[in-house]
Amino acid sequence: MYAKYECIVCIIDQIKSIINKDFKNYTEREKFEIMKNISLDMLKYSDYGKKPIEMARIIYDKLSEYTGTTDYFKEEKKQSNETFLDVFDEMYLFLKDSDNPLKNAAKLSALGNVIDYGVKNSFGELEWELENILKIKKFALDDFESFYESLENSKILLYIHDNAGEIVLDKLFIKLIKEEFPDLHVVSVVRGAPIINDVTLEDAKEIGLDEVSSEIISSGSKIPGTLLSNVNQEFMIAYKQADIIISKGQGNFEGLSEENENIYFVLMAKCPVVSRDLGVNIGDLIFSRKRLFVK
């Protein structure tokens, strides 16, 4: 997916968010100069035809020159992982008792961090919310049956993860997949370094992803998404060997929407650009095989 004019504003907003969060000890003048310099660098190297995550890479590289890190959301990631893990067993039992456990697990995976588990006082309250969400929410683009049929003839599933917190819902989805297809080899892919709230090897270890995935690898990517021009050899080998691929979240969609036809994109459309590319509304859930998306 190529960046549109709105992406420029969105990426500049990301700069502002990081400055507000991690530059509190800087003077207003210093923050002004940082905002100006990073924005100008991003604009200078952002030609039409680039993907949004390529443009985002520029700002995070520049921000790290000031802070020495790209791990700005370490505590938030840890907290979101913990709050989802707290209800993992209850969610599993809830799904197993639902009308379509595997498809409902896919829906929860797509919903990701939209469901606020952190404010729930009991699973009873959460269960009521989940029941209502699953009744209301349908996949606006729904290739789940094709995915299920593909699983029946697949040996290797490559699962490219997105954010912390929602990776626990990915774990739940994988657990149910493995129960139906125990011989399936599931390779989970995470980022090569901390970036925004994206999943790393540390996060995967923290939530016990190895309990359901056959192996966990790093893509080598240091951007908030997956570009085949920005991954390591280990990822490319796994990518080429996979019979079926799940690409989770908007960042991975941005980078892979023109790639392998065996990719299934699982996400919530959260912005106008992605919504237009997919031909859906903001807030819609997607479980779609790679197709000729709108440019």
PyMOL commands that set and color helices and strands:
alter all, ss='L'
color gray80, all
select helices_A, chain A and resi 5-22+28-44+52-67+74-85+88-96+101-114+117-119+123-136+144-152+166-180+201-206+209-211+228-230+233-241+249-256+272-278
alter helices_A, ss='H'
color red, helices_A
select strands_A, chain A and resi 139-142+156-160+185-190+215-218+244-248+263-268+285-289
alter strands_A, ss='S'
color yellow, strands_A
deselect
rebuild
show_as cartoon
